[in-house]
């Protein structure tokens, strides 16, 4: 038996602190769930532990730097699951994934960096399969609501219609939340990598870019790039900044499940801007603004200017702003025979931080407590294919999310 069931690596990061507080509220420091805080600064870890409140003094601390492979190996050998918040993962996350894959330690994170995920799969999936390590990326706002939302919708479709939905659309109806320095750095690094490297650019533009090479679809995928009207949502649409990672995770889920959603499965995501001329104008404005941001990030001089404007490392929404945040997604599905249904997925906190901390904590606990090694083989999985219904139940019971059929 491992010393710990889970270790939070990068616990003093912005999201790491939110996650640590959530896990302490859920499990305490000396209950049946054995967990620890890890990071490179003992002083910062002690400060975080002190801030958690009465009873936290018993919470173990592990000192390890993201680049120290010996320390990472010792950390991995002490725990069943590592929950990582050390981003941008493309800059700081690779040694830990490699170590987990080699030692058979389960792993989850909140990355939204498809180019890095593709590199990790190519480099370490065979090692993870040999060792039994279950690696589950994207266990935050990107991409749990999308991936598990589609999973939930397909379960409902099979239950009622006896067939999957081959056309699915996720529409963001409401979204209230902030932006942190870590998220900004990850997004800007991904765009910069794409601008520098044609191979990364091709992968980022491929909706099947993180699917297994022998199970990549050939169906042309829809993609909202400017203002367009959706009859099902009864709203004008604008591009969704997280669609680039979420759609790829959903397609990987379909591939890993042997195309359970259909060989001709089509999926896209967008933001609902509202009906009428006002909605059209808002959708067009959002599309132009997002395009300008990406273009500015792709060029060195303007990227350096943006780096001074966006939140810096460690900065993000206040606790009060996180409490007031929320998200409301609608997932529209249609089967090959033309039958339709709609699912609603909501969260009760700032999506990228307050809610993400809870999602990531439950994903780690789900890996540690609900998925024995003999029930899920080693390899690189998605939230839907690794954790599925067990994680949906945890999120509804503990993390303020809802999954429900609305039409």
matplotlib code that plots the C-alpha trace (Angstrom):
import matplotlib.pyplot as plt

x = [0.0, 1.3, 2.0, -0.5, -3.5, -3.0, -0.4, -1.1, 1.9, 2.2, 0.1, 1.1, 0.1, -3.1, -5.2, -3.2, -4.2, -7.9, -7.5, -5.8, -8.5, -11.2, -9.5, -9.0, -12.7, -13.7, -11.2, -9.4, -5.8, -6.1, -9.1, -9.5, -8.2, -4.4, -3.0, -0.2, 0.9, 4.0, 6.0, 9.5, 9.3, 9.0, 8.2, 5.3, 4.0, 4.0, 2.3, -0.4, -0.9, -1.2, -3.8, -6.1, -7.1, -7.4, -6.3, -4.2, -0.9, -1.0, -1.0, 2.3, 4.5, 6.8, 9.6, 10.1, 11.0, 9.4, 12.8, 14.3, 13.8, 15.1, 12.7, 9.9, 10.6, 10.6, 7.3, 5.7, 6.8, 5.0, 1.5, -1.2, -2.1, -0.4, -2.7, -0.6, -1.3, 2.1, 1.5, 2.1, 2.5, 4.4, 7.1, 7.1, 5.0, 6.9, 9.3, 6.5, 4.4, 7.4, 8.1, 4.5, 4.5, 7.7, 6.7, 3.1, 1.7, -1.7, -1.8, -4.3, -4.0, -5.9, -4.0, -5.6, -2.5, -3.2, 0.3, 1.8, -0.7, 0.2, 3.9, 3.3, 1.2, 3.8, 6.6, 5.2, 2.0, 3.9, 5.6, 2.3, 0.7, 3.6, 3.7, -0.1, 0.0, -3.4, -2.7, -5.7, -5.2, -7.8, -9.6, -10.6, -13.1, -11.3, -12.4, -14.7, -18.0, -17.6, -16.2, -18.6, -21.4, -21.2, -20.7, -23.9, -25.8, -24.8, -25.8, -29.2, -29.5, -28.6, -31.1, -34.0, -33.3, -31.0, -28.5, -25.8, -26.0, -23.8, -24.2, -23.5, -23.1, -22.1, -23.3, -22.1, -25.3, -23.8, -20.3, -19.1, -15.5, -12.0, -8.6, -5.4, -1.8, -1.3, -4.2, -2.9, 0.6, -0.6, -2.8, -0.1, 2.6, 0.4, -0.3, 3.4, 4.5, 2.0, 3.4, 6.9, 6.5, 4.5, 4.2, 2.5, 0.3, -0.9, -1.6, -3.5, -5.7, -6.5, -9.7, -8.3, -4.8, -4.7, -6.5, -4.6, -3.1, -5.0, -8.3, -8.4, -11.7, -12.0, -15.2, -14.8, -15.7, -17.8, -16.0, -17.5, -15.0, -17.2, -20.8, -23.3, -26.9, -27.9, -31.5, -31.4, -30.0, -32.1, -29.1, -26.2, -22.9, -19.4, -16.2, -15.4, -11.8, -11.7, -13.1, -9.6, -8.9, -12.4, -13.3, -10.1, -10.6, -14.2, -12.9, -10.2, -12.9, -14.8, -11.7, -10.7, -14.3, -14.0, -16.1, -19.0, -20.4, -20.3, -17.6, -19.2, -19.5, -19.4, -18.9, -18.3, -18.5, -19.5, -20.9, -24.5, -24.6, -28.4, -31.0, -31.7, -29.5, -28.1, -27.0, -25.4, -23.5, -22.3, -21.2, -19.3, -17.6, -16.5, -15.1, -13.1, -11.7, -10.7, -9.1, -7.2, -5.9, -4.7, -3.0, -1.3, -0.1, 1.4, 3.8, 6.7, 6.5, 2.8, 3.0, 5.5, 3.1, 0.3, 2.4, 2.5, -1.2, -2.7, -2.6, 0.8, 1.7, -0.1, -2.8, -6.4, -10.0, -10.5, -12.3, -15.4, -15.3, -14.9, -18.0, -20.0, -18.9, -20.9, -21.3, -24.2, -23.7, -26.3, -25.4, -27.6, -27.6, -29.1, -29.1, -28.5, -32.3, -33.1, -34.1, -33.0, -32.2, -30.7, -28.5, -27.7, -24.4, -23.8, -21.3, -21.7, -18.3, -15.9, -15.4, -11.6, -10.7, -13.4, -15.1, -12.0, -10.4, -13.4, -13.4, -9.7, -10.0, -12.8, -11.0, -8.0, -10.1, -12.0, -8.8, -7.5, -10.7, -13.1, -10.9, -8.8, -5.9, -7.7, -10.7, -8.7, -5.5, -2.5, -2.3, -3.4, -7.2, -9.7, -12.0, -15.0, -13.1, -11.2, -13.7, -17.1, -20.2, -18.2, -16.9, -20.3, -21.7, -18.9, -19.2, -23.0, -22.7, -19.8, -18.6, -21.6, -22.1, -25.3, -25.9, -29.5, -31.7, -33.8, -35.4]
y = [0.0, 3.4, 6.0, 8.4, 7.9, 11.3, 14.1, 17.6, 18.7, 22.4, 23.0, 26.6, 27.6, 29.7, 26.6, 24.4, 26.5, 26.3, 22.5, 22.1, 24.0, 21.9, 18.6, 19.7, 20.7, 17.3, 15.0, 16.8, 16.0, 12.7, 10.9, 7.8, 9.6, 9.9, 12.9, 15.4, 18.7, 18.9, 21.8, 23.2, 25.7, 24.4, 27.9, 28.4, 24.9, 25.6, 29.0, 27.3, 24.6, 27.2, 29.0, 25.9, 26.2, 24.0, 20.4, 21.1, 20.8, 17.0, 17.4, 16.0, 18.2, 16.9, 19.1, 18.4, 20.6, 20.0, 19.5, 17.2, 13.7, 12.0, 14.0, 13.3, 9.6, 9.5, 11.4, 9.1, 6.0, 7.3, 7.7, 6.1, 9.3, 12.6, 15.6, 18.2, 21.9, 22.9, 24.9, 25.8, 22.1, 22.3, 24.2, 22.5, 19.3, 16.8, 15.2, 14.4, 12.7, 10.7, 9.6, 8.6, 6.5, 4.8, 4.1, 3.1, 6.1, 7.4, 11.0, 13.8, 17.5, 20.5, 21.1, 22.6, 22.3, 19.8, 20.2, 19.0, 16.2, 14.9, 14.9, 13.1, 10.4, 9.8, 9.7, 7.8, 5.8, 2.6, 3.0, 3.8, 0.7, -1.4, 0.0, 0.3, 4.1, 5.7, 9.2, 11.5, 15.0, 17.8, 17.3, 20.9, 23.2, 22.1, 19.5, 17.8, 19.6, 18.9, 15.4, 14.2, 16.2, 14.3, 11.0, 11.8, 12.7, 9.5, 7.4, 9.1, 8.6, 4.9, 4.4, 6.0, 5.6, 2.6, 4.5, 7.2, 10.8, 11.1, 14.9, 16.8, 20.5, 22.1, 25.6, 27.9, 29.6, 31.4, 31.8, 34.1, 33.8, 35.4, 34.7, 33.8, 34.2, 30.5, 30.2, 33.2, 31.8, 28.4, 29.8, 32.2, 29.5, 27.2, 29.9, 30.8, 27.2, 26.9, 30.1, 28.8, 25.2, 24.1, 20.6, 21.9, 24.2, 21.2, 19.2, 22.1, 22.4, 18.7, 17.8, 14.3, 15.5, 13.6, 10.5, 7.2, 7.2, 4.1, 5.5, 9.0, 10.0, 11.2, 13.1, 16.9, 18.6, 21.7, 24.7, 28.0, 30.7, 33.7, 34.7, 32.2, 31.3, 28.0, 26.9, 24.4, 26.9, 29.7, 32.0, 33.6, 31.9, 33.1, 31.0, 29.4, 29.9, 26.4, 24.6, 23.8, 21.5, 20.3, 19.0, 17.1, 15.4, 14.4, 12.9, 11.0, 9.7, 8.4, 6.8, 5.1, 3.8, 2.2, 4.9, 4.4, 7.7, 6.6, 6.5, 9.6, 11.5, 15.3, 17.7, 21.4, 24.1, 27.7, 30.5, 31.6, 35.4, 35.7, 36.1, 39.0, 41.8, 42.4, 38.7, 38.8, 42.0, 40.5, 37.3, 39.2, 41.4, 38.4, 36.6, 39.7, 40.2, 36.6, 36.6, 39.8, 38.2, 35.1, 37.1, 39.4, 36.4, 34.7, 37.7, 38.3, 42.1, 42.1, 39.0, 40.7, 43.6, 41.2, 39.5, 42.8, 43.3, 39.8, 38.5, 37.4, 34.1, 33.7, 36.2, 35.4, 35.9, 36.7, 34.2, 36.4, 36.5, 32.7, 32.3, 34.4, 32.6, 29.9, 28.1, 26.7, 24.5, 23.0, 19.9, 19.2, 15.7, 14.1, 10.5, 9.1, 8.5, 12.1, 11.8, 14.7, 15.4, 18.2, 17.9, 20.7, 20.8, 23.5, 24.5, 26.7, 28.5, 30.4, 27.8, 28.0, 28.1, 27.6, 24.9, 23.5, 23.0, 20.9, 18.9, 18.2, 17.1, 14.7, 13.3, 12.5, 10.9, 9.0, 7.6, 6.7, 5.3, 4.2, 2.7, -0.3, -1.3, -4.4, -2.3, 0.2, -0.5, 1.7, 4.3, 7.8, 8.2, 11.0, 11.9, 10.1, 6.9, 6.6, 7.9, 8.2, 7.7, 7.4, 10.9, 12.2, 10.9, 12.5, 15.9, 16.0, 14.8, 16.9, 19.5, 21.6, 20.3, 19.2, 16.9, 16.6, 16.0, 19.1, 18.1]
z = [0.0, -0.9, 1.7, 0.1, -2.1, -3.8, -3.9, -5.1, -7.1, -7.5, -4.5, -4.1, -7.6, -8.1, -8.9, -6.6, -3.6, -4.6, -5.0, -1.6, 0.2, -1.5, -0.6, 2.9, 3.2, 1.7, 3.4, 6.2, 7.0, 9.0, 7.6, 5.5, 2.4, 2.7, 0.7, 0.8, -0.6, -2.9, -4.4, -4.7, -1.8, 1.8, 3.1, 0.6, 1.3, 5.1, 4.5, 2.4, 5.1, 7.8, 5.8, 5.6, 9.2, 12.3, 11.8, 8.7, 10.6, 10.2, 6.4, 5.0, 2.8, 0.0, -1.5, -5.2, -8.1, -11.5, -13.1, -10.4, -11.7, -8.6, -6.4, -8.8, -8.8, -5.0, -4.9, -7.5, -5.6, -2.5, -3.9, -6.0, -7.9, -8.6, -9.2, -11.1, -11.3, -12.6, -15.9, -18.6, -18.8, -22.1, -20.2, -16.8, -16.9, -19.0, -16.5, -14.1, -16.8, -17.9, -14.2, -13.6, -16.8, -15.8, -12.2, -12.8, -10.8, -11.9, -12.9, -13.7, -14.5, -15.9, -19.0, -22.1, -24.3, -27.1, -28.6, -25.3, -24.8, -28.3, -27.4, -24.1, -25.7, -28.5, -26.0, -23.0, -23.8, -24.3, -21.0, -19.2, -20.8, -19.5, -16.0, -15.5, -15.1, -16.0, -17.3, -17.6, -18.9, -19.1, -15.7, -15.2, -17.0, -20.1, -20.7, -18.1, -18.8, -22.6, -22.4, -19.7, -21.1, -24.3, -22.4, -20.4, -23.6, -25.4, -22.4, -22.4, -26.2, -26.0, -23.1, -24.9, -28.6, -28.7, -30.8, -30.2, -31.4, -34.4, -34.5, -31.2, -30.5, -27.2, -26.8, -23.9, -22.7, -19.6, -18.5, -15.7, -14.6, -14.6, -16.1, -14.3, -15.1, -15.5, -18.0, -20.0, -20.1, -21.3, -24.0, -25.2, -25.2, -27.3, -29.9, -30.0, -30.5, -33.3, -35.0, -34.7, -35.8, -38.9, -37.4, -34.3, -36.4, -38.4, -35.3, -33.7, -36.8, -36.9, -34.9, -34.6, -33.5, -30.2, -31.4, -31.8, -35.3, -36.3, -35.1, -36.5, -38.1, -41.7, -41.4, -41.9, -38.7, -38.2, -36.7, -35.7, -36.7, -37.0, -36.3, -37.4, -36.5, -34.8, -35.3, -32.4, -29.9, -31.4, -31.1, -32.9, -32.2, -31.7, -31.4, -28.0, -26.9, -25.3, -28.3, -29.6, -26.8, -25.9, -29.3, -29.5, -26.2, -27.2, -30.4, -28.5, -26.2, -29.3, -30.7, -27.4, -27.1, -30.6, -32.2, -29.8, -30.9, -34.5, -37.3, -38.8, -35.4, -35.8, -32.9, -32.4, -29.7, -29.7, -27.4, -27.6, -28.2, -28.3, -31.1, -33.5, -34.6, -31.2, -30.9, -34.4, -33.5, -30.2, -31.9, -34.6, -32.0, -30.0, -33.1, -34.1, -30.6, -30.3, -33.7, -32.9, -29.6, -31.4, -34.1, -31.6, -29.6, -32.7, -33.3, -31.0, -30.4, -29.7, -27.6, -25.3, -25.0, -24.1, -21.5, -19.6, -19.8, -19.0, -15.4, -14.1, -12.5, -9.3, -10.1, -10.8, -9.7, -6.0, -3.8, -4.0, -7.8, -7.8, -5.6, -8.0, -11.1, -13.0, -16.3, -18.1, -21.2, -23.5, -25.4, -28.5, -29.9, -33.0, -34.0, -37.5, -37.6, -36.8, -33.1, -30.9, -27.2, -25.2, -22.0, -19.6, -17.8, -15.1, -12.5, -9.4, -9.3, -11.6, -14.3, -14.6, -10.9, -8.2, -10.3, -11.8, -8.4, -7.4, -10.7, -10.5, -6.9, -7.6, -10.7, -8.5, -5.8, -8.5, -9.9, -6.4, -4.9, -7.7, -10.4, -9.3, -11.6, -12.8, -14.0, -16.1, -17.9, -18.1, -20.9, -21.8, -21.2, -21.3, -18.4, -20.1, -21.0, -17.7, -15.1, -16.9, -14.7, -11.5, -11.9, -13.0, -9.7, -7.7, -9.4, -8.8, -5.2, -4.1, -6.7, -7.5, -11.1, -12.6, -15.6, -16.7, -19.7, -20.6, -23.9]

ax = plt.figure().add_subplot(projection="3d")
ax.plot(x, y, z, "-o")
ax.set_aspect("equal")
plt.show()
